[in-house]
Amino acid sequence: MQLLKQLLLLPLFSALALSEGNSIEFTGVPRCGASLHEPNKALRIELKANANCIWQIHRNVNQTIRLIFSHFKFAPSSSCESESIKVFDGPSTDSPLLAQVCDDTDAVPVLESSSNSSTFLITTNAEAFTRNFFVYYYFFSPGSKNENCGGQLTGPNGTFSSPNYPAPYPQFRYCVWHIQAPKNSKINLQFQDFFLELDRNCQLDFTAVYDGSTTKSGLLGKVCGLAQPTFESSSNAMTVVLSTDDTNSYRGFAAQYSSVSLPGPTEPNTTLTCSSDSMRIVLSKSYLAFLGFREADLQLNDPSCRPVVRDSVIFSFPLASCGTIKKDEGHSITYTNTISLAPAGNAIITRQRNTEIIAQCRMKNNETLEVIYTTTNNAIQNLAARGRYNVSMAFYESDLFSKPIQYSPYYVDLNQTLFTEVTLHSTDPNLQVFIDTCTASPQPDFGSLTYDLIRSGCNKDDTVVTYPAFGNHGRFKFRAFRFLRSFPSVYLHCDIVICDSNTTNSRCARGCISRQKRAISPYTWKTNTVVGPIRLKRDLRAAEHSESLTEVEAEKTPNLQQYNFYTLAFVVLISNILIVVAVTLRHHKHQVGYSYQNVQSPF
């Protein structure tokens, strides 16, 4: 009888919710940008092509802002570079970037400012398409505790419910439950009772479930209205979110979860096969589930090389492709590639450990040896203190160091000033960052061809300017250059020293030291970091020009086939002549080394 009553009432609630949803289109709000001062507001935004709209939220109160982008629909062919929502932690777009929301964002973005001001910018590309967004915000007091609103749930099974259940849930609540089951298991979540405000696209009150330990782990689903949804994780972690606004409140939900053991292996269930020209990596789905990742989380050094997913996950590619790094070790040649198992997302940095699977094919004489092992990065062990430091390096747009370059490769002009910052992510205020050495190389593995920008704390390039120490940041700038011999890219590799700022004779305090004066000085930890590649803008234009010519050349190909035989004969003849000339001149050829050229920009 109770179920029949709910089913009869559902159409009525649906009609009310839809009518209330229409009322949220506040009159007087400009379609493209606004300055907002209300304590809370919901915005239904509709934009066309080539929009560049800014909304600024500010209120003279000692509170912070929570922004919820509960629905966004970009143009189908858009990318983060062409259109997105950028949210800034302050009164303007010059404030620090909190997050960027794009068409492929697999989450319901909920962002919180650190002050009473926030700004978001929506840009769209030239495609003729109607974009729709729904965002609401409200001011709240940080640190205030809400009863029965989120928390940590551990163990093989458990129950939880929305605040005040079965009474109506409160307004303006954002509750997050983190469920952690035993290792080598997955989680089954069932909502035994579920009644939230119903509206189109679940824009007002909603529950979101994520397949992992955070809200960046991949969205399993977003629900509202009257339902009894169920969800299953791929690992032993799941995150559940409840978000409410200020319109209608209903009784909420009651949920229970249980864990199911996975038949995951105790050892990595992987195989690697190396041939003279290719590498094949096979990963079992059970092993990926054991690690807590899905097939969509995998990528090689070159993210465009995707796996084939069947009963297993298979990467198969030529040795010299997909970002494989080749190293000649004299007695053998090693080909190395890395499968990253980092959860997908648009974050710029992370403070979580990222699992990697590194595959190597070592070619020795006529034999091959396969080596595959799992490691972790972004968590370097400091044995003395048994702690972990996280260091990142990035380019910035200006000497304000407020807007990092978020794309790679970074295309620049010759002699353009490049601003570089190394950051230590630590809560210890007594640590200092010092850039000991920075070298440049045209290759990411930093082989024999390198060029010193900074060595032992001393500027070796006359364009390098090192900024004074600033907290947990090390900064310097230099002018862009290229390597001779037509190498297209430049990578930077920096050795970083981290010292106790209270130690007066530390390596960080000594600054530039010559080789003959170099001695052991106290420092807490030493590591290195790499950023790149940097490429010239003219290389970008050349690549675009080459791509535009591809179709034209393809049309000419049938007409050239009749000359293939004659062309081959001519090439053979020329090759023989070149071999004779090379042998003749071999003893007269001087060794040519690599050098650095600082060239005036032609642009």
Residue pairs with C-beta under 8 A, 6 or more apart in sequence:
6 195
6 226
9 226
10 198
10 225
10 226
13 197
13 198
13 225
13 226
14 198
14 225
16 248
17 197
17 198
17 199
17 204
17 225
17 248
18 199
18 200
20 199
20 204
20 247
20 248
21 199
21 200
21 203
21 204
24 42
24 43
24 44
24 136
24 204
25 44
26 41
26 42
26 43
29 43
31 45
31 46
31 47
31 53
32 47
32 51
32 52
32 53
33 53
33 54
33 55
34 55
34 56
35 55
35 56
35 58
36 55
36 56
36 57
36 58
36 137
37 57
37 58
37 59
38 59
39 59
39 61
39 138
39 139
40 136
40 137
40 138
40 139
40 172
40 245
40 246
41 136
41 137
41 138
42 134
42 135
42 136
42 204
42 245
43 55
43 133
43 134
43 135
43 136
44 132
44 133
44 134
45 53
45 122
45 132
45 133
45 134
45 135
46 130
46 131
46 132
46 133
47 53
47 122
47 124
47 130
47 131
47 133
48 124
48 128
48 129
48 130
48 131
49 124
49 125
49 126
49 127
49 128
49 129
50 124
50 125
50 126
51 122
51 123
51 124
51 131
52 121
52 122
52 123
53 121
53 122
53 123
54 93
54 119
54 120
54 121
55 119
55 120
55 121
55 122
56 91
56 92
56 117
56 118
56 119
57 65
57 67
57 117
57 118
57 119
57 137
58 91
58 116
58 117
58 118
59 116
59 139
60 116
61 116
61 139
62 116
62 141
63 116
63 139
63 140
63 141
63 142
64 112
64 113
64 114
64 115
64 116
64 139
64 140
64 141
64 142
65 112
65 113
65 116
65 117
65 118
65 137
65 138
65 139
65 140
66 110
66 111
66 112
66 137
66 138
66 139
66 140
66 172
66 174
67 87
67 109
67 110
67 111
67 112
67 113
67 118
67 120
67 135
67 137
68 108
68 109
68 110
68 111
68 135
68 136
68 137
68 174
68 243
69 85
69 101
69 108
69 109
69 110
69 111
69 133
69 134
69 135
70 108
70 134
70 135
70 136
70 201
70 202
70 203
70 204
70 206
70 243
71 132
71 133
71 134
71 201
71 202
71 203
72 85
72 101
72 103
72 105
72 131
72 132
72 133
72 134
73 131
73 132
73 133
74 83
74 84
74 102
74 103
74 124
74 131
75 83
75 103
75 124
75 125
75 127
75 129
75 131
76 103
76 127
76 129
77 127
78 84
78 102
78 103
78 124
78 125
78 127
79 102
79 103
80 100
80 102
80 103
80 104
80 346
81 407
82 125
83 102
83 103
83 122
83 123
83 124
83 125
83 131
84 100
84 101
84 102
84 122
84 123
85 100
85 101
85 102
85 109
85 120
85 121
85 122
85 133
86 93
86 97
86 99
86 100
86 101
86 120
86 121
86 123
87 97
87 98
87 99
87 100
87 101
87 109
87 111
87 118
87 119
87 120
88 94
88 95
88 96
88 97
88 98
88 118
88 119
88 120
88 121
89 95
89 96
89 97
89 98
89 113
89 114
89 115
89 118
90 96
90 113
90 115
90 117
90 118
90 119
91 117
91 119
92 119
93 119
93 121
94 402
95 117
95 119
95 402
96 402
97 348
97 403
97 404
98 111
98 113
98 118
99 109
99 111
99 346
99 347
100 346
100 406
101 109
101 346
102 346
105 346
106 218
106 219
106 344
106 345
107 208
107 210
107 215
107 216
107 219
107 345
108 206
108 208
108 215
108 219
108 222
108 241
108 243
110 174
110 215
110 241
110 243
111 118
112 142
116 139
118 137
120 135
122 131
122 133
124 131
134 201
134 203
136 204
136 245
138 172
138 245
138 246
140 172
146 163
146 170
146 173
146 175
147 163
148 161
148 162
148 163
148 164
148 165
149 163
149 173
149 174
149 175
149 242
150 175
150 176
150 177
150 178
150 242
151 160
151 177
151 178
152 177
152 178
152 180
153 160
153 177
153 178
153 179
153 180
153 257
154 179
154 180
154 181
155 181
155 182
156 181
156 182
156 185
156 258
156 259
157 256
157 257
157 258
157 259
158 179
158 256
158 257
159 254
159 255
159 256
159 257
160 177
160 240
160 255
161 252
161 253
161 254
161 255
162 169
162 175
162 242
162 251
162 252
162 253
162 254
163 169
163 170
163 173
163 175
163 252
164 170
164 252
165 251
165 252
165 253
165 254
166 193
166 251
166 252
166 254
167 251
168 249
168 250
168 251
168 252
169 205
169 242
169 244
169 249
169 250
169 251
169 252
170 244
170 249
171 244
171 245
171 246
171 249
172 244
172 245
172 246
173 242
173 243
173 244
174 241
174 242
174 243
174 244
175 241
175 242
175 243
176 215
176 239
176 240
176 241
177 239
177 240
177 241
178 213
178 237
178 239
179 187
179 189
179 237
179 238
179 239
179 240
179 257
180 213
180 236
180 237
181 187
181 236
181 237
181 238
181 257
181 259
182 236
182 259
183 236
184 236
184 261
184 262
184 264
184 290
185 236
185 259
185 260
185 261
185 262
186 232
186 233
186 234
186 235
186 236
186 259
186 260
186 262
186 289
187 232
187 233
187 236
187 237
187 238
187 257
187 258
187 259
187 260
188 230
188 231
188 232
188 257
188 258
188 259
188 260
189 209
189 230
189 231
189 232
189 233
189 238
189 240
189 255
189 256
189 257
190 228
190 230
190 255
190 256
190 257
191 207
191 227
191 228
191 229
191 230
191 253
191 254
191 255
192 228
192 254
192 255
192 256
193 228
193 251
193 253
193 254
194 207
194 223
194 226
194 227
194 228
194 229
194 252
194 253
194 255
195 225
195 226
195 250
195 251
195 252
195 253
196 205
196 206
196 207
196 223
196 224
196 225
196 250
196 252
196 253
197 204
197 205
197 224
197 225
197 244
197 245
197 247
197 248
197 249
197 250
198 224
198 225
198 226
199 205
199 224
202 222
202 223
202 224
202 225
204 224
204 244
204 245
204 247
204 248
205 224
205 243
205 244
205 245
205 247
205 248
205 249
205 250
206 222
206 223
206 224
206 242
206 243
207 222
207 223
207 224
207 240
207 241
207 242
207 243
207 253
208 215
208 219
208 221
208 222
208 240
208 241
208 243
209 219
209 220
209 221
209 222
209 231
209 238
209 239
209 240
209 241
210 216
210 217
210 218
210 219
210 220
210 238
210 239
210 240
210 241
211 217
211 218
211 219
211 220
211 233
211 234
211 235
211 238
211 294
212 218
212 233
212 235
212 237
212 238
212 239
212 292
212 343
213 237
213 239
214 239
214 343
215 239
215 241
216 343
216 345
216 347
217 237
217 239
217 343
218 294
218 296
218 297
218 343
218 344
220 231
220 233
220 238
221 229
221 231
223 229
231 238
234 289
234 292
234 293
234 294
235 289
235 290
235 291
235 292
235 293
236 259
236 292
237 292
238 257
240 255
242 252
242 253
262 286
262 289
262 290
263 286
264 286
264 287
264 289
264 290
265 284
265 286
265 287
265 290
268 287
268 357
268 372
268 373
268 374
269 283
269 284
269 286
269 287
270 281
270 282
270 283
270 284
270 287
270 357
270 372
271 281
271 282
272 279
272 280
272 281
272 282
272 359
272 361
272 370
272 371
272 372
273 279
273 280
273 282
273 370
274 280
274 335
274 361
274 363
274 368
274 369
274 370
275 368
276 363
276 368
277 318
277 319
278 316
278 317
278 318
278 319
279 315
279 316
279 317
279 318
279 319
279 324
279 335
279 337
279 359
279 361
280 314
280 315
280 316
281 314
281 315
281 316
281 339
281 357
281 359
281 372
282 312
282 313
282 314
283 298
283 312
283 313
283 314
283 315
283 339
283 357
284 312
284 313
285 295
285 311
285 312
285 313
288 294
288 295
288 297
288 298
288 313
288 341
291 341
291 355
293 341
293 343
293 355
295 307
295 309
295 313
296 344
297 341
297 342
297 343
297 344
298 307
298 313
298 315
298 339
298 340
298 341
299 305
299 339
299 340
300 315
300 317
300 322
300 323
300 337
300 338
300 339
300 340
301 322
301 323
301 324
301 325
301 337
301 338
302 321
302 322
302 323
305 315
305 317
305 321
305 322
305 323
307 313
307 314
307 315
308 314
308 316
315 322
315 339
317 324
317 337
319 326
319 335
319 361
320 326
322 337
323 337
324 335
324 336
324 337
325 335
325 336
325 337
325 444
325 445
326 333
326 334
326 335
327 333
327 334
327 336
327 445
327 447
331 364
332 362
332 363
332 364
333 362
333 363
334 360
334 361
334 362
334 363
335 360
335 361
335 362
335 363
336 358
336 359
336 360
336 361
337 358
337 359
338 356
338 357
338 358
338 359
339 356
339 357
339 358
339 359
340 354
340 356
341 354
341 355
341 356
341 357
342 350
342 354
342 355
348 394
348 404
348 406
349 390
349 392
349 425
350 378
351 378
351 390
351 425
352 378
353 376
353 377
353 378
353 379
354 376
354 377
354 378
355 374
355 375
355 376
356 374
356 375
356 376
356 377
357 372
357 373
357 374
358 372
358 373
358 374
358 375
359 370
359 371
359 372
360 370
360 371
360 372
361 368
361 369
361 370
362 368
362 369
362 371
378 390
379 388
379 390
380 388
380 389
380 390
380 391
380 527
381 388
382 388
382 389
382 524
382 525
384 524
384 525
385 524
389 424
389 425
389 426
389 498
389 525
389 527
390 424
390 425
390 426
391 422
391 423
391 424
391 425
391 433
391 496
391 498
391 527
391 529
392 422
392 423
392 425
392 529
393 420
393 421
393 422
393 423
393 492
393 494
393 529
393 530
393 531
394 404
394 405
394 420
394 421
394 423
394 531
395 404
395 405
395 410
395 418
395 419
395 420
395 531
395 534
396 402
396 403
396 404
396 405
396 419
396 420
396 421
397 403
397 404
397 405
397 419
398 419
399 419
399 477
401 419
401 421
401 473
401 475
404 421
408 532
408 533
409 489
409 532
409 533
409 534
409 535
410 532
410 533
410 534
410 535
411 534
411 535
411 536
411 537
411 539
411 540
412 418
412 480
412 534
412 535
412 536
412 537
413 480
413 536
413 537
413 601
413 603
414 480
414 481
414 482
414 536
414 599
414 600
414 601
414 602
415 479
415 480
415 481
415 598
415 599
415 600
415 601
416 479
416 480
416 601
417 477
417 478
417 479
417 480
418 477
418 478
418 479
418 480
418 534
419 475
419 477
420 438
420 475
420 476
420 477
420 478
420 492
420 531
421 473
421 474
421 475
422 433
422 435
422 473
422 474
422 475
422 494
422 496
422 529
423 433
423 472
423 473
424 431
424 433
424 472
424 473
424 496
424 498
425 472
426 472
430 500
430 501
430 502
431 472
431 498
431 499
431 500
431 501
431 524
432 469
432 472
432 498
432 499
432 500
432 501
432 506
432 508
433 469
433 472
433 473
433 474
433 496
433 497
433 498
433 508
434 457
434 469
434 474
434 496
434 497
434 498
434 499
434 507
434 508
434 523
435 454
435 457
435 466
435 474
435 476
435 494
435 495
435 496
435 497
436 454
436 456
436 457
436 494
436 495
436 496
436 497
436 507
436 526
437 452
437 454
437 455
437 456
437 457
437 494
437 495
438 452
438 453
438 454
438 476
438 492
438 493
438 494
438 495
439 446
439 450
439 451
439 452
439 453
439 455
439 492
439 493
439 494
440 450
440 451
440 452
440 453
440 481
440 483
440 490
440 491
440 492
440 493
441 447
441 449
441 450
441 451
441 490
441 491
441 493
442 449
442 483
442 487
442 488
442 489
442 490
442 491
443 449
443 487
443 489
443 491
444 491
444 530
444 532
444 533
446 491
446 493
446 530
449 483
449 594
450 493
451 461
451 483
451 596
452 460
452 461
453 459
453 460
453 461
453 464
453 476
453 478
453 492
454 460
454 461
454 464
454 466
454 476
454 494
456 512
456 513
456 514
456 515
456 518
457 510
457 511
457 512
457 513
458 512
458 513
458 514
459 465
459 466
459 512
461 478
463 478
463 479
463 598
464 476
464 477
464 478
465 476
465 477
465 478
466 475
466 476
467 475
467 476
467 477
469 508
474 496
479 598
480 490
480 534
480 536
481 490
481 596
481 597
481 598
481 599
482 490
482 536
482 597
482 599
483 490
483 594
483 596
483 597
484 594
484 595
484 596
484 597
485 594
488 533
488 535
488 536
488 539
489 532
489 533
489 534
489 535
490 532
490 533
490 534
490 535
491 530
491 531
491 532
491 533
491 534
492 530
492 531
492 532
492 534
493 528
493 529
493 530
494 528
494 529
494 530
494 531
495 526
495 527
495 528
496 526
496 527
496 528
496 529
497 507
497 508
497 523
497 525
497 526
498 508
498 523
498 524
498 525
498 526
498 527
499 506
499 507
499 508
499 509
499 522
499 523
499 524
500 506
500 522
500 524
501 508
503 509
503 522
505 521
505 522
506 521
506 522
506 523
507 521
507 522
507 523
508 523
510 521
537 603
538 602
538 603
